[in-house]
Amino acid sequence: MKKVKIGIIREGKTPPDRRVPLTPKKCVEAQATFDGLEVVVQSSEIRSYADQEYRDLGIDVRPDLSDCDILMGVKEVPVNQLIPNKTYLFFSHTVKKQPANRELLRQVLAKNITLVDYELLTNEQGERIVAFGRYAGIVGAYNGLLTYGRKHGLYELKPAWQCVDMDDMQEEYFKVRALPPIKIAVTGSGRVAQGALEVLNRMGIRKVSVYDYLYLTFTEPVYAQLGSSDYNARRDGRVWDTPDFHRNPHLYQSTFGKFLPVTDLLIACAYWHPSAPQLFSEADTRRPDFRIDTIADVTCDVDGSIPCTKRSSSISDPVFDYNPQTGELEAPYSRTNNITIMAVDNLPCELPRNASRDFGRQLLDNVFPHLLSGDDDAVIERATIARSGQLMPRYEYLADYVAEAVSA
């Protein structure tokens, strides 16, 4: 392999993100695994791994990365920090034409930057090969139990962001034994949901079948994991077909109504398409048998699958109330009959060291072989939005998005 220098950039977005694509140990492993590779790190006062932790393992830390071939970060790079003619890897949040990042993509093109987006890195089956989803689920479920306990005066958990790491957070789990025999619904089956289940299982909360969840009474807290077929059905009555649901979500309607009278805490982890039905309506929240009083909206789609998620929240201010009678948002824990909602949109940032270790493992195993040793399977190519000042054919639909930025 020819000599390649990768630079780990300082995160520049506000509010600051403390995650890193490669931890100090992962940098060392990368250099040992791929001949000719050198990793350097841009000095930073905010990342969860201090500069000295990299230096202690022999990694070069310095302010200037202009001599690097490839630059890797986590979140969007501020446009004034982009270095022309480089290859960048980060989450750009541009492929859905997000208005906030029009100028970012325009400058990527203007500065002749090759942009590889982590979100678009997939295998031949179209499955994502790097993501922070597991930690979104872990922190989201923890925050959901924290919120429920605080709402009902049962216990006080230390916020995840105040924990040193996940080991520290798990020391808080024993407090949840004060839970009464509530029922918890977890939607989804992907990385996010699996992360949530890890937390519930470690807390000793028992998993039950969907049937038992709906129809039996328990003397302990329990949870059920709900797949799409458990709360959606074809409008025309045809039998459930998962591929068809993914292709034609607009042909389906929600059957989540049967869970509303028996669910106390909802942990929403399922991917939601804008054409798919919402779990329930705002009108449903005024039903006499609507029992849910706490929602951890881990997916955090504003006005999405959870209609009372009317805004996202922040790590420092994670919770708000929804008043079913007025449809308005209120201060958290302000009324007994309100629905209390946790909708933090950057959950993995609350455990940045753990999330970074997990992400770095995925990069080394699933991405670096294609990035550094030949991209025969087109893994990098499929995820490349721009090269040589041009949008790649797969992403030419973004041309009007970029043009709008020029005229703005």
C-alpha positions as a Markdown table, in Angstrom:
| # | Residue | x | y | z |
|---|---|---|---|---|
| 1 | Met | 0.0 | 0.0 | 0.0 |
| 2 | Lys | 1.3 | 3.5 | -0.8 |
| 3 | Lys | 1.9 | 5.9 | 2.0 |
| 4 | Val | -1.3 | 7.6 | 3.2 |
| 5 | Lys | -1.6 | 10.1 | 6.0 |
| 6 | Ile | -5.0 | 10.3 | 7.7 |
| 7 | Gly | -5.8 | 13.3 | 9.9 |
| 8 | Ile | -8.4 | 13.2 | 12.7 |
| 9 | Ile | -9.9 | 16.7 | 12.7 |
| 10 | Arg | -11.0 | 18.8 | 15.6 |
| 11 | Glu | -14.8 | 18.9 | 15.8 |
| 12 | Gly | -15.9 | 22.5 | 15.0 |
| 13 | Lys | -19.7 | 22.3 | 15.1 |
| 14 | Thr | -21.6 | 24.1 | 17.9 |
| 15 | Pro | -22.7 | 22.8 | 20.3 |
| 16 | Pro | -19.4 | 20.8 | 20.5 |
| 17 | Asp | -19.3 | 17.1 | 19.8 |
| 18 | Arg | -16.8 | 15.2 | 22.0 |
| 19 | Arg | -16.8 | 12.0 | 19.9 |
| 20 | Val | -13.9 | 10.9 | 17.7 |
| 21 | Pro | -13.7 | 8.6 | 14.7 |
| 22 | Leu | -10.6 | 6.9 | 16.1 |
| 23 | Thr | -9.6 | 6.6 | 19.7 |
| 24 | Pro | -5.9 | 6.5 | 20.6 |
| 25 | Lys | -5.7 | 2.7 | 20.7 |
| 26 | Lys | -7.6 | 2.5 | 17.3 |
| 27 | Cys | -5.0 | 4.9 | 15.8 |
| 28 | Val | -2.2 | 2.6 | 16.9 |
| 29 | Glu | -4.1 | -0.5 | 15.6 |
| 30 | Ala | -4.8 | 1.2 | 12.2 |
| 31 | Gln | -1.1 | 2.0 | 11.7 |
| 32 | Ala | -0.1 | -1.6 | 12.7 |
| 33 | Thr | -2.7 | -3.1 | 10.4 |
| 34 | Phe | -2.3 | -1.1 | 7.2 |
| 35 | Asp | 1.2 | -0.7 | 5.8 |
| 36 | Gly | 2.2 | 2.8 | 4.9 |
| 37 | Leu | -0.5 | 4.4 | 7.0 |
| 38 | Glu | 0.2 | 7.3 | 9.3 |
| 39 | Val | -2.4 | 8.8 | 11.6 |
| 40 | Val | -2.1 | 12.3 | 13.0 |
| 41 | Val | -4.6 | 14.1 | 15.3 |
| 42 | Gln | -5.5 | 17.7 | 15.3 |
| 43 | Ser | -5.2 | 19.2 | 18.8 |
| 44 | Ser | -8.5 | 19.8 | 20.6 |
| 45 | Glu | -9.6 | 20.9 | 24.0 |
| 46 | Ile | -13.1 | 19.4 | 23.8 |
| 47 | Arg | -12.8 | 15.8 | 22.6 |
| 48 | Ser | -13.5 | 13.1 | 25.1 |
| 49 | Tyr | -9.9 | 11.7 | 24.5 |
| 50 | Ala | -7.3 | 14.3 | 25.6 |
| 51 | Asp | -4.4 | 15.2 | 23.3 |
| 52 | Gln | -2.1 | 13.6 | 25.8 |
| 53 | Glu | -3.8 | 10.2 | 25.5 |
| 54 | Tyr | -2.9 | 10.2 | 21.9 |
| 55 | Arg | 0.7 | 11.4 | 22.5 |
| 56 | Asp | 1.2 | 8.7 | 25.2 |
| 57 | Leu | 0.7 | 6.1 | 22.5 |
| 58 | Gly | 3.1 | 7.8 | 20.1 |
| 59 | Ile | 0.4 | 9.5 | 17.9 |
| 60 | Asp | 1.4 | 12.9 | 16.5 |
| 61 | Val | -0.9 | 15.6 | 17.7 |
| 62 | Arg | -0.7 | 19.1 | 16.1 |
| 63 | Pro | -2.9 | 22.0 | 15.1 |
| 64 | Asp | -2.2 | 21.8 | 11.3 |
| 65 | Leu | -3.4 | 18.9 | 9.2 |
| 66 | Ser | -2.9 | 20.5 | 5.8 |
| 67 | Asp | -0.4 | 17.8 | 4.7 |
| 68 | Cys | -2.8 | 14.9 | 5.3 |
| 69 | Asp | -4.4 | 13.0 | 2.4 |
| 70 | Ile | -7.6 | 12.1 | 4.1 |
| 71 | Leu | -9.4 | 14.0 | 6.9 |
| 72 | Met | -11.8 | 12.3 | 9.2 |
| 73 | Gly | -14.3 | 13.8 | 11.6 |
| 74 | Val | -17.7 | 13.0 | 13.0 |
| 75 | Lys | -20.2 | 15.9 | 12.4 |
| 76 | Glu | -20.4 | 18.5 | 9.7 |
| 77 | Val | -17.3 | 20.5 | 9.2 |
| 78 | Pro | -17.7 | 24.3 | 9.4 |
| 79 | Val | -17.3 | 25.7 | 5.8 |
| 80 | Asn | -14.5 | 28.0 | 6.9 |
| 81 | Gln | -12.5 | 25.1 | 8.1 |
| 82 | Leu | -12.6 | 23.0 | 4.9 |
| 83 | Ile | -9.2 | 22.5 | 3.3 |
| 84 | Pro | -9.4 | 22.5 | -0.5 |
| 85 | Asn | -8.5 | 19.4 | -2.6 |
| 86 | Lys | -8.7 | 16.9 | 0.3 |
| 87 | Thr | -10.8 | 13.8 | 0.9 |
| 88 | Tyr | -13.1 | 14.1 | 3.8 |
| 89 | Leu | -15.2 | 11.5 | 5.7 |
| 90 | Phe | -17.9 | 12.7 | 8.1 |
| 91 | Phe | -21.7 | 12.8 | 8.5 |
| 92 | Ser | -22.6 | 15.6 | 6.1 |
| 93 | His | -26.4 | 15.5 | 6.5 |
| 94 | Thr | -26.9 | 16.7 | 3.0 |
| 95 | Val | -28.4 | 13.8 | 1.1 |
| 96 | Lys | -31.9 | 14.6 | 2.2 |
| 97 | Lys | -31.4 | 18.2 | 1.1 |
| 98 | Gln | -31.2 | 19.5 | 4.7 |
| 99 | Pro | -31.4 | 23.3 | 4.4 |
| 100 | Ala | -28.8 | 24.0 | 7.1 |
| 101 | Asn | -26.1 | 22.2 | 5.1 |
| 102 | Arg | -26.6 | 23.6 | 1.6 |
| 103 | Glu | -23.7 | 25.9 | 1.9 |
| 104 | Leu | -21.5 | 23.1 | 3.2 |
| 105 | Leu | -22.1 | 21.0 | 0.1 |
| 106 | Arg | -21.7 | 24.0 | -2.2 |
| 107 | Gln | -18.3 | 24.7 | -0.6 |
| 108 | Val | -17.3 | 21.1 | -0.9 |
| 109 | Leu | -17.8 | 21.4 | -4.6 |
| 110 | Ala | -16.2 | 24.8 | -4.9 |
| 111 | Lys | -13.1 | 23.6 | -3.0 |
| 112 | Asn | -12.7 | 20.5 | -5.1 |
| 113 | Ile | -13.2 | 18.2 | -2.1 |
| 114 | Thr | -14.0 | 14.5 | -2.2 |
| 115 | Leu | -16.7 | 13.9 | 0.3 |
| 116 | Val | -17.5 | 10.4 | 1.6 |
| 117 | Asp | -20.5 | 10.3 | 3.9 |
| 118 | Tyr | -20.5 | 7.7 | 6.7 |
| 119 | Glu | -24.3 | 7.5 | 6.5 |
| 120 | Leu | -24.0 | 6.2 | 2.9 |
| 121 | Leu | -21.4 | 3.4 | 3.6 |
| 122 | Thr | -23.2 | 0.2 | 2.9 |
| 123 | Asn | -22.5 | -3.5 | 2.1 |
| 124 | Glu | -23.8 | -5.2 | -1.1 |
| 125 | Gln | -27.2 | -5.8 | 0.7 |
| 126 | Gly | -27.6 | -2.1 | 1.2 |
| 127 | Glu | -27.0 | -2.3 | 5.0 |
| 128 | Arg | -25.1 | 0.4 | 6.8 |
| 129 | Ile | -21.7 | -0.7 | 8.0 |
| 130 | Val | -20.9 | 2.2 | 10.4 |
| 131 | Ala | -23.3 | 3.9 | 12.7 |
| 132 | Phe | -23.7 | 5.3 | 16.2 |
| 133 | Gly | -27.2 | 3.8 | 16.5 |
| 134 | Arg | -26.4 | 1.3 | 19.3 |
| 135 | Tyr | -25.4 | 4.1 | 21.6 |
| 136 | Ala | -28.4 | 6.2 | 20.6 |
| 137 | Gly | -30.5 | 3.2 | 21.9 |
| 138 | Ile | -28.4 | 2.7 | 25.0 |
| 139 | Val | -28.6 | 6.3 | 26.1 |
| 140 | Gly | -32.2 | 6.7 | 24.9 |
| 141 | Ala | -33.5 | 3.8 | 27.0 |
| 142 | Tyr | -31.5 | 5.0 | 30.0 |
| 143 | Asn | -32.9 | 8.5 | 29.6 |
| 144 | Gly | -36.4 | 7.1 | 29.3 |
| 145 | Leu | -36.1 | 5.3 | 32.6 |
| 146 | Leu | -34.5 | 8.3 | 34.2 |
| 147 | Thr | -37.4 | 10.5 | 33.0 |
| 148 | Tyr | -40.1 | 8.0 | 34.2 |
| 149 | Gly | -38.5 | 7.7 | 37.6 |
| 150 | Arg | -38.2 | 11.5 | 38.0 |
| 151 | Lys | -41.8 | 12.1 | 36.8 |
| 152 | His | -43.2 | 9.7 | 39.4 |
| 153 | Gly | -40.7 | 10.5 | 42.2 |
| 154 | Leu | -39.4 | 6.9 | 42.3 |
| 155 | Tyr | -35.6 | 7.4 | 42.0 |
| 156 | Glu | -33.0 | 9.8 | 40.7 |
| 157 | Leu | -30.5 | 8.6 | 38.1 |
| 158 | Lys | -27.4 | 10.5 | 37.3 |
| 159 | Pro | -27.7 | 11.8 | 33.7 |
| 160 | Ala | -25.7 | 9.8 | 31.2 |
| 161 | Trp | -23.6 | 12.8 | 30.1 |
| 162 | Gln | -22.4 | 13.2 | 33.7 |
| 163 | Cys | -21.1 | 9.6 | 33.8 |
| 164 | Val | -17.5 | 9.0 | 32.9 |
| 165 | Asp | -18.4 | 6.1 | 30.6 |
| 166 | Met | -20.9 | 3.2 | 30.3 |
| 167 | Asp | -19.4 | 1.3 | 33.3 |
| 168 | Asp | -20.1 | 4.4 | 35.4 |
| 169 | Met | -23.6 | 4.6 | 34.0 |
| 170 | Gln | -24.4 | 1.0 | 34.8 |
| 171 | Glu | -23.7 | 1.7 | 38.4 |
| 172 | Glu | -27.0 | 3.6 | 38.4 |
| 173 | Tyr | -29.0 | 0.6 | 37.1 |
| 174 | Phe | -29.7 | -0.8 | 40.5 |
| 175 | Lys | -31.9 | 2.2 | 41.4 |
| 176 | Val | -34.4 | 1.1 | 38.8 |
| 177 | Arg | -35.4 | -1.8 | 41.1 |
| 178 | Ala | -37.9 | 0.7 | 42.6 |
| 179 | Leu | -40.0 | 0.5 | 39.4 |
| 180 | Pro | -43.6 | -0.6 | 39.9 |
| 181 | Pro | -45.1 | -3.3 | 37.6 |
| 182 | Ile | -45.2 | -1.0 | 34.5 |
| 183 | Lys | -45.3 | -2.0 | 30.9 |
| 184 | Ile | -42.6 | -0.7 | 28.5 |
| 185 | Ala | -43.0 | -0.8 | 24.7 |
| 186 | Val | -39.8 | -0.7 | 22.5 |
| 187 | Thr | -40.4 | -0.2 | 18.8 |
| 188 | Gly | -37.9 | -1.4 | 16.2 |
| 189 | Ser | -35.4 | -4.2 | 15.5 |
| 190 | Gly | -32.2 | -2.5 | 14.3 |
| 191 | Arg | -29.1 | -1.2 | 16.0 |
| 192 | Val | -31.0 | 1.5 | 18.0 |
| 193 | Ala | -33.5 | -1.0 | 19.4 |
| 194 | Gln | -30.9 | -3.5 | 20.2 |
| 195 | Gly | -29.0 | -0.9 | 22.2 |
| 196 | Ala | -32.2 | -0.1 | 24.2 |
| 197 | Leu | -32.8 | -3.8 | 24.9 |
| 198 | Glu | -29.3 | -4.1 | 26.3 |
| 199 | Val | -30.1 | -1.5 | 28.9 |
| 200 | Leu | -33.5 | -3.0 | 29.9 |
| 201 | Asn | -32.0 | -6.5 | 30.1 |
| 202 | Arg | -29.1 | -5.3 | 32.3 |
| 203 | Met | -31.6 | -3.5 | 34.5 |
| 204 | Gly | -33.3 | -6.8 | 35.1 |
| 205 | Ile | -36.6 | -5.9 | 33.3 |
| 206 | Arg | -38.2 | -9.0 | 31.9 |
| 207 | Lys | -39.0 | -9.3 | 28.2 |
| 208 | Val | -42.4 | -10.8 | 27.4 |
| 209 | Ser | -44.2 | -11.7 | 24.2 |
| 210 | Val | -46.4 | -9.2 | 22.5 |
| 211 | Tyr | -49.5 | -11.3 | 23.3 |
| 212 | Asp | -48.7 | -11.5 | 27.0 |
| 213 | Tyr | -47.9 | -7.8 | 27.0 |
| 214 | Leu | -51.3 | -7.0 | 25.6 |
| 215 | Tyr | -53.4 | -9.4 | 27.6 |
| 216 | Leu | -51.7 | -10.4 | 30.9 |
| 217 | Thr | -51.1 | -8.6 | 34.2 |
| 218 | Phe | -47.7 | -8.8 | 35.9 |
| 219 | Thr | -46.3 | -8.1 | 39.3 |
| 220 | Glu | -43.0 | -6.8 | 38.0 |
| 221 | Pro | -42.0 | -4.3 | 35.3 |
| 222 | Val | -41.9 | -5.9 | 31.8 |
| 223 | Tyr | -41.2 | -4.9 | 28.2 |
| 224 | Ala | -42.1 | -6.1 | 24.8 |
| 225 | Gln | -40.2 | -5.4 | 21.6 |
| 226 | Leu | -42.6 | -4.5 | 18.8 |
| 227 | Gly | -41.8 | -5.0 | 15.1 |
| 228 | Ser | -43.5 | -3.1 | 12.3 |
| 229 | Ser | -46.0 | -5.9 | 11.8 |
| 230 | Asp | -47.1 | -5.6 | 15.4 |
| 231 | Tyr | -48.4 | -2.1 | 15.0 |
| 232 | Asn | -49.1 | -1.6 | 11.2 |
| 233 | Ala | -51.4 | -3.3 | 8.7 |
| 234 | Arg | -52.4 | -3.0 | 5.1 |
| 235 | Arg | -55.3 | -0.6 | 4.6 |
| 236 | Asp | -56.9 | -3.1 | 2.1 |
| 237 | Gly | -56.6 | -6.0 | 4.5 |
| 238 | Arg | -54.0 | -7.9 | 2.6 |
| 239 | Val | -51.6 | -10.1 | 4.6 |
| 240 | Trp | -48.5 | -8.5 | 6.1 |
| 241 | Asp | -45.5 | -8.3 | 3.8 |
| 242 | Thr | -42.3 | -6.7 | 5.2 |
| 243 | Pro | -40.6 | -5.8 | 1.9 |
| 244 | Asp | -43.9 | -4.3 | 0.7 |
| 245 | Phe | -44.2 | -2.2 | 3.8 |
| 246 | His | -40.7 | -0.8 | 3.2 |
| 247 | Arg | -41.5 | -0.1 | -0.5 |
| 248 | Asn | -45.1 | 1.2 | 0.1 |
| 249 | Pro | -45.5 | 2.6 | 3.6 |
| 250 | His | -48.3 | 4.9 | 2.4 |
| 251 | Leu | -50.5 | 1.8 | 1.9 |
| 252 | Tyr | -50.4 | 0.9 | 5.6 |
| 253 | Gln | -52.2 | 2.2 | 8.7 |
| 254 | Ser | -51.2 | 2.1 | 12.3 |
| 255 | Thr | -52.7 | -0.5 | 14.6 |
| 256 | Phe | -50.8 | 0.8 | 17.6 |
| 257 | Gly | -54.1 | 1.8 | 19.2 |
| 258 | Lys | -54.2 | -1.6 | 20.9 |
| 259 | Phe | -51.0 | -0.8 | 22.9 |
| 260 | Leu | -52.2 | 2.6 | 24.1 |
| 261 | Pro | -54.3 | 1.3 | 27.1 |
| 262 | Val | -51.6 | -1.0 | 28.4 |
| 263 | Thr | -48.3 | 0.9 | 27.9 |
| 264 | Asp | -46.8 | 3.2 | 30.5 |
| 265 | Leu | -43.4 | 4.0 | 28.9 |
| 266 | Leu | -42.8 | 4.1 | 25.2 |
| 267 | Ile | -39.2 | 3.8 | 23.9 |
| 268 | Ala | -39.4 | 4.6 | 20.1 |
| 269 | Cys | -36.4 | 3.2 | 18.3 |
| 270 | Ala | -37.9 | 2.3 | 14.9 |
| 271 | Tyr | -36.9 | 4.0 | 11.7 |
| 272 | Trp | -39.8 | 6.1 | 10.4 |
| 273 | His | -40.5 | 7.0 | 6.8 |
| 274 | Pro | -42.5 | 10.3 | 6.2 |
| 275 | Ser | -45.0 | 8.3 | 4.1 |
| 276 | Ala | -45.6 | 5.8 | 6.9 |
| 277 | Pro | -48.4 | 6.2 | 9.4 |
| 278 | Gln | -47.8 | 7.8 | 12.8 |
| 279 | Leu | -48.1 | 5.5 | 15.8 |
| 280 | Phe | -51.0 | 7.4 | 17.1 |
| 281 | Ser | -52.7 | 10.8 | 16.6 |
| 282 | Glu | -52.8 | 13.8 | 18.9 |
| 283 | Ala | -56.5 | 13.1 | 19.2 |
| 284 | Asp | -55.6 | 9.7 | 20.6 |
| 285 | Thr | -53.8 | 11.3 | 23.5 |
| 286 | Arg | -57.1 | 12.6 | 24.7 |
| 287 | Arg | -58.7 | 9.1 | 24.8 |
| 288 | Pro | -59.7 | 8.1 | 28.3 |
| 289 | Asp | -57.8 | 4.8 | 27.9 |
| 290 | Phe | -54.5 | 6.5 | 26.7 |
| 291 | Arg | -52.1 | 5.3 | 29.3 |
| 292 | Ile | -48.7 | 6.4 | 28.1 |
| 293 | Asp | -47.3 | 9.2 | 30.2 |
| 294 | Thr | -43.6 | 9.0 | 29.3 |
| 295 | Ile | -42.0 | 8.7 | 25.9 |
| 296 | Ala | -38.4 | 8.3 | 25.0 |
| 297 | Asp | -38.4 | 9.3 | 21.3 |
| 298 | Val | -35.0 | 7.9 | 20.5 |
| 299 | Thr | -35.4 | 8.3 | 16.7 |
| 300 | Cys | -36.4 | 12.0 | 17.4 |
| 301 | Asp | -38.3 | 12.7 | 14.2 |
| 302 | Val | -40.0 | 16.0 | 14.8 |
| 303 | Asp | -43.7 | 15.7 | 13.8 |
| 304 | Gly | -42.8 | 12.2 | 12.9 |
| 305 | Ser | -43.9 | 8.8 | 14.2 |
| 306 | Ile | -44.7 | 10.4 | 17.6 |
| 307 | Pro | -47.0 | 13.4 | 16.9 |
| 308 | Cys | -46.3 | 15.1 | 20.2 |
| 309 | Thr | -42.6 | 15.3 | 19.5 |
| 310 | Lys | -43.0 | 18.9 | 18.2 |
| 311 | Arg | -39.3 | 19.7 | 18.7 |
| 312 | Ser | -36.1 | 18.1 | 19.6 |
| 313 | Ser | -34.4 | 18.6 | 23.0 |
| 314 | Ser | -30.8 | 19.0 | 24.1 |
| 315 | Ile | -28.5 | 17.1 | 26.4 |
| 316 | Ser | -28.5 | 19.9 | 28.9 |
| 317 | Asp | -32.3 | 20.3 | 28.7 |
| 318 | Pro | -33.6 | 16.9 | 27.6 |
| 319 | Val | -37.3 | 16.8 | 28.6 |
| 320 | Phe | -40.5 | 18.7 | 27.9 |
| 321 | Asp | -44.2 | 18.0 | 28.5 |
| 322 | Tyr | -47.0 | 17.7 | 26.0 |
| 323 | Asn | -50.4 | 18.8 | 27.2 |
| 324 | Pro | -53.0 | 16.6 | 25.5 |
| 325 | Gln | -55.8 | 19.0 | 26.2 |
| 326 | Thr | -54.3 | 22.0 | 24.5 |
| 327 | Gly | -51.8 | 20.3 | 22.2 |
| 328 | Glu | -49.1 | 22.7 | 23.5 |
| 329 | Leu | -45.7 | 22.0 | 24.9 |
| 330 | Glu | -45.0 | 22.9 | 28.6 |
| 331 | Ala | -42.2 | 22.7 | 31.1 |
| 332 | Pro | -41.2 | 19.2 | 32.1 |
| 333 | Tyr | -43.0 | 17.5 | 34.9 |
| 334 | Ser | -45.4 | 20.4 | 35.1 |
| 335 | Arg | -48.8 | 18.5 | 35.2 |
| 336 | Thr | -49.6 | 15.0 | 36.2 |
| 337 | Asn | -51.8 | 14.4 | 33.1 |
| 338 | Asn | -49.2 | 15.7 | 30.7 |
| 339 | Ile | -47.1 | 13.3 | 28.5 |
| 340 | Thr | -43.4 | 13.8 | 29.4 |
| 341 | Ile | -41.1 | 13.4 | 26.4 |
| 342 | Met | -37.4 | 12.9 | 26.0 |
| 343 | Ala | -36.3 | 13.8 | 22.5 |
| 344 | Val | -32.6 | 14.5 | 22.5 |
| 345 | Asp | -31.3 | 14.4 | 18.9 |
| 346 | Asn | -27.6 | 13.6 | 19.6 |
| 347 | Leu | -27.8 | 10.9 | 22.2 |
| 348 | Pro | -24.5 | 9.1 | 21.5 |
| 349 | Cys | -22.7 | 12.3 | 22.5 |
| 350 | Glu | -23.7 | 11.6 | 26.1 |
| 351 | Leu | -21.3 | 8.6 | 26.2 |
| 352 | Pro | -18.6 | 9.9 | 23.8 |
| 353 | Arg | -15.8 | 7.6 | 24.8 |
| 354 | Asn | -17.8 | 4.4 | 24.5 |
| 355 | Ala | -19.5 | 5.5 | 21.3 |
| 356 | Ser | -16.1 | 6.4 | 19.8 |
| 357 | Arg | -14.6 | 3.1 | 20.6 |
| 358 | Asp | -17.5 | 1.3 | 19.0 |
| 359 | Phe | -17.5 | 3.5 | 15.9 |
| 360 | Gly | -13.7 | 3.1 | 15.5 |
| 361 | Arg | -14.0 | -0.7 | 15.6 |
| 362 | Gln | -16.6 | -0.5 | 12.7 |
| 363 | Leu | -14.3 | 1.8 | 10.7 |
| 364 | Leu | -11.3 | -0.5 | 11.1 |
| 365 | Asp | -13.2 | -3.6 | 10.3 |
| 366 | Asn | -15.6 | -2.4 | 7.6 |
| 367 | Val | -14.3 | 0.7 | 6.0 |
| 368 | Phe | -10.5 | 1.0 | 6.1 |
| 369 | Pro | -9.9 | -2.1 | 4.0 |
| 370 | His | -11.9 | -0.5 | 1.2 |
| 371 | Leu | -10.5 | 3.0 | 1.8 |
| 372 | Leu | -6.9 | 1.9 | 1.9 |
| 373 | Ser | -6.5 | -1.4 | 0.2 |
| 374 | Gly | -8.7 | -1.1 | -2.9 |
| 375 | Asp | -12.4 | -0.5 | -3.3 |
| 376 | Asp | -13.3 | -3.5 | -5.4 |
| 377 | Asp | -16.8 | -3.7 | -3.9 |
| 378 | Ala | -17.4 | 0.0 | -4.5 |
| 379 | Val | -18.1 | 0.6 | -0.8 |
| 380 | Ile | -16.4 | 3.9 | -0.8 |
| 381 | Glu | -17.6 | 4.8 | -4.3 |
| 382 | Arg | -21.2 | 4.4 | -3.3 |
| 383 | Ala | -20.8 | 6.7 | -0.4 |
| 384 | Thr | -18.9 | 9.4 | -2.3 |
| 385 | Ile | -21.2 | 12.4 | -2.8 |
| 386 | Ala | -18.7 | 14.6 | -4.6 |
| 387 | Arg | -15.4 | 14.4 | -6.4 |
| 388 | Ser | -13.3 | 16.9 | -8.5 |
| 389 | Gly | -15.9 | 19.7 | -8.0 |
| 390 | Gln | -18.8 | 17.5 | -9.3 |
| 391 | Leu | -21.6 | 15.6 | -7.7 |
| 392 | Met | -21.3 | 11.9 | -8.3 |
| 393 | Pro | -23.9 | 10.4 | -10.6 |
| 394 | Arg | -25.8 | 8.7 | -7.7 |
| 395 | Tyr | -26.2 | 12.1 | -6.1 |
| 396 | Glu | -26.9 | 14.4 | -9.0 |
| 397 | Tyr | -30.4 | 14.9 | -7.7 |
| 398 | Leu | -28.7 | 17.3 | -5.2 |
| 399 | Ala | -27.9 | 19.7 | -8.1 |
| 400 | Asp | -31.0 | 21.9 | -7.5 |
| 401 | Tyr | -30.2 | 21.9 | -3.7 |
| 402 | Val | -26.7 | 23.2 | -4.4 |
| 403 | Ala | -28.0 | 25.8 | -6.9 |
| 404 | Glu | -30.5 | 27.1 | -4.4 |
| 405 | Ala | -27.6 | 27.7 | -2.0 |
| 406 | Val | -25.8 | 29.7 | -4.8 |
| 407 | Ser | -28.8 | 32.0 | -5.3 |
| 408 | Ala | -29.6 | 32.4 | -1.6 |
